[in-house]
Amino acid sequence: MAAGTSILLTSCLLLFSVSKTVCGSEDEERLVRDLFRGYNKLIRPVENMTHRVDVAFGLAFIQLINVNEKNQIMKSNVWLRL
């Protein structure tokens, strides 16, 4: 029982020690923090609030999964293009 516990403890310590490198480097964290400093997703990205915000996107049709003609429902896979 003691051997199993020590192996489990060693494995947990090893995972915690490498988890920082797996999650990302300090430089990457600092870059994201600096880029999004002062960012608020609830504020519209315009200088004048009366101006509109144009958003363009597209869909790339990938796969037709199912067609239900009776209920006029079509299931498909698409890729969103921004």
C-alpha positions as CSV (number, residue, x, y, z in Angstrom):
1,M,0.0,0.0,0.0
2,A,2.8,2.4,0.8
3,A,4.5,1.8,-2.5
4,G,1.3,2.6,-4.4
5,T,0.9,5.8,-2.4
6,S,4.4,6.9,-3.0
7,I,4.1,6.2,-6.8
8,L,0.9,8.2,-6.9
9,L,2.4,11.1,-4.9
10,T,5.5,11.1,-7.2
11,S,3.3,11.1,-10.3
12,C,1.2,14.0,-9.0
13,L,4.3,16.1,-8.1
14,L,5.8,15.4,-11.6
15,L,2.6,16.5,-13.3
16,F,2.3,19.7,-11.3
17,S,6.0,20.5,-12.0
18,V,5.6,20.2,-15.8
19,S,2.1,21.7,-16.0
20,K,3.4,25.3,-16.3
21,T,5.4,24.4,-19.4
22,V,2.4,22.6,-20.9
23,C,0.0,25.5,-20.3
24,G,2.3,28.1,-22.0
25,S,5.3,30.2,-21.5
26,E,5.6,33.3,-19.3
27,D,6.2,35.3,-22.5
28,E,3.0,34.1,-24.0
29,E,1.0,34.9,-20.9
30,R,2.6,38.4,-20.7
31,L,1.8,39.1,-24.4
32,V,-1.9,38.1,-23.9
33,R,-2.1,40.1,-20.7
34,D,-0.6,43.2,-22.5
35,L,-2.8,42.9,-25.6
36,F,-6.0,42.6,-23.6
37,R,-5.2,45.2,-21.0
38,G,-8.2,47.6,-20.8
39,Y,-10.3,45.4,-23.2
40,N,-14.0,45.1,-22.5
41,K,-16.0,42.8,-24.7
42,L,-19.2,44.7,-23.9
43,I,-18.0,47.9,-25.5
44,R,-18.6,48.4,-29.2
45,P,-15.3,49.0,-31.2
46,V,-16.2,52.4,-32.7
47,E,-15.2,56.0,-31.9
48,N,-18.6,57.4,-32.5
49,M,-21.5,55.4,-31.0
50,T,-23.8,56.3,-33.9
51,H,-21.6,54.5,-36.4
52,R,-22.4,50.9,-37.3
53,V,-20.1,48.0,-36.9
54,D,-19.8,45.9,-40.1
55,V,-19.1,42.2,-39.5
56,A,-18.4,39.9,-42.4
57,F,-18.4,36.1,-42.2
58,G,-19.0,33.2,-44.4
59,L,-19.8,29.5,-44.2
60,A,-17.9,26.8,-46.0
61,F,-20.2,23.8,-46.6
62,I,-18.2,20.6,-45.6
63,Q,-20.7,17.7,-45.3
64,L,-24.4,16.9,-45.8
65,I,-25.4,14.7,-42.8
66,N,-29.1,14.3,-43.1
67,V,-32.1,15.6,-45.0
68,N,-35.6,15.4,-43.6
69,E,-37.9,16.5,-46.5
70,K,-41.1,16.2,-44.6
71,N,-40.1,18.6,-41.9
72,Q,-37.7,20.6,-44.3
73,I,-34.7,20.1,-42.0
74,M,-31.2,19.7,-43.2
75,K,-28.2,18.8,-41.0
76,S,-24.7,19.6,-42.2
77,N,-21.2,20.3,-41.1
78,V,-19.9,23.8,-42.0
79,W,-16.8,25.8,-41.3
80,L,-17.2,29.4,-40.1
81,R,-15.0,31.8,-42.1
82,L,-14.4,35.2,-40.4
